[in-house]
Amino acid sequence: MVMVSLFAGVGTFLLIPLISLSGLTEATVKLSLLTPLTEALREHPPAASLGIVLSAYTVVMLGQFALQRTVTIRNVRLMNRFGEDVRLETYRGIMNAEWPFFLRKKKTDLTNALSAELARVIHGTFLVLQVAASSVFMFIQIGLAFWLAPGVTGFVLACGTILAVFSSRYIKKAKALGGQSSSLAQAYLSEITDQLNGMKEIKSNNLIASRWDGYQKLVKKMTTESMGYIQIKSGSDFLYKAASTLFISAFLYVSATMFHAKLDQLLIVVIIFARLWPIFTGLQASLQQLASALPAFVSVTELQEECRRASERLDANAGKIALTYGVECRDVSFRYAGDNGARALEEVNLFIPANGMTAVVGRSGAGKSTLIDVLMGLIRPQRGQVLIDGRQLDQADIQALRNSISYVPQDPYLFSGTMRENFMLAQPNATEADLWEALEFASAAPFVRKLPEGLDTQIGDRGIRLSGGERQRLVLARAILRKPSILIMDEATSALDSENETNIQSALEALKGTMTVIVIAHRFSTIRSADQVVVLDEGRIVQCGSFVQLAEETGGLFQVLLGNQRKLAM
Ligand SMILES: Nc1ncnc2c1ncn2[C@@H]1O[C@H](COP(=O)(O)OP(=O)(O)OP(=O)(O)O)[C@@H](O)[C@H]1O
């Protein structure tokens, strides 16, 4: 940057001897630096001197352009490396954050931070480099200009300072607008994600008018915000241009009429002004843009800090746990952050024997999923302990525990890609036979076999659409492929028809003695063969025993729930 600035300065000021050598004007300006040079040149014939100066000018300018190219490439490389680092660091922070962090955060806010905000931060880095380059350039140019013509340079600097004072309000406005941009982008992403996810409900319940209204209001706000930017930019542009015209006209007028300056003196003023002024204004413009990107820097830094505080610090080399005795909850109580109501779990005491099947039932909101999250170490109970084979679950064991668990959620999640890729991600060493065995287990083999491309069928946005039941079966197959010690199924067969459900039921029964299975189920037909049924109500365990035993306990909640299901079935 220093070299480019020096070359640019020398190139510009070589124009001064050119003016006098060209014979356009009589040389009256005595420039301390250039006087010996112009005098030396005068000893040669005018054509030769002109040639020398022009050659020097060409070499200097070409040198500047070549260096400029290197600087640009280096700046972009620096920006890209920074961009890569900041993207990786932010996302790693998010992935390593503990589960409660995700309960607190809105998903669309994280998406916005990782896309729009990060892009603004990376562009901001480019602006920082640009401001650095402009500052170096400005100082060197000012230095050179002072050396050549202190008076004129002093004048231009005074004008620049006046302008900087006036334009600081534009920088403040740009920063405020930058903050608005961040929150508007968040609101926009949240609105469209919400609406697109719920389009079926919106259309079928005829909610289009109200949703459209909300969307329209947001779009209007975005238009106003973008107009705000243009107002700032055009306002500051106008100020710079008007000021430069006024300053230069006033100076030229005063020089010519009051001090009777000669043409070459006036030309020097114009050259120095023309050289320094764009640097001032460019710097101001970059500072304005940087100010508008600052809120994005702040929000990304805050997000990184929040992730660091919520980091799980898991052991990447943790092995697996082969459960031999069982999992125990001792006096476990849990309340969600910000939830002032009842606890989601209240003094839960429970033993889940290894290699058996435990079913958890209860009304909606009873705390079933919360109990599972505690067992998986996703959330830590505020009171009580979770013991795995008699040992208290601590931070170091959590990774090993998760390596040993396969969890099948209510909403089956498949990655975009082929079915095979989905399976190989879960178990990279799986053989073709392992894959089909898992598919058979989950009653998914018949429908996969019928697909023209079998396991290599694309799923997700660019592939085939699967029914809810097909997705559930594939996710169950993927879970079983990992050969876990503990299989947890949270309403994992809710979308299946009775035939497939019965098949999976038999498959789960066959696992008895080899795998610990924990099932949350609303449909009681799926838990008949469970070794133990746990009934939760308002966060407390109200009953625990075998299916038959609980079905016979008169007045118990299980009997009520079972009765309701029978009525529904009839
Ligand atoms: N992220 C959360 N923040 C605050 N409260 C929550 C959160 N998740 C669940 N709850 C509350 O905790 C209680 C237990 O919820 P949980 O999801 O464990 O119930 P559940 O028995 O699994 O319900 P369902 O059968 O409907 O899935 C409920 O009252 C619920 O409102």
The ligand as an ORCA input file, in Angstrom:
! r2SCAN-3c Opt
* xyz 0 1
  N     -38.489    -25.368     25.225
  C     -39.401    -25.245     26.175
  N     -39.502    -24.105     26.892
  C     -40.399    -23.962     27.874
  N     -41.262    -24.932     28.232
  C     -41.227    -26.094     27.563
  C     -40.293    -26.310     26.503
  N     -40.493    -27.567     26.032
  C     -41.501    -28.091     26.760
  N     -41.942    -27.223     27.674
  C     -43.004    -27.446     28.681
  O     -42.619    -28.522     29.494
  C     -43.718    -29.390     29.742
  C     -43.384    -30.812     29.308
  O     -43.190    -30.821     27.908
  P     -42.775    -32.133     27.090
  O     -42.505    -31.743     25.710
  O     -41.725    -32.836     27.849
  O     -44.149    -32.949     27.186
  P     -44.540    -34.283     26.430
  O     -45.128    -35.168     27.471
  O     -43.413    -34.822     25.653
  O     -45.694    -33.741     25.471
  P     -46.197    -34.308     24.045
  O     -46.729    -35.685     24.279
  O     -47.286    -33.360     23.689
  O     -45.037    -34.270     23.121
  C     -44.900    -28.801     28.996
  O     -45.700    -28.095     29.921
  C     -44.285    -27.872     27.995
  O     -45.112    -26.753     27.797
*
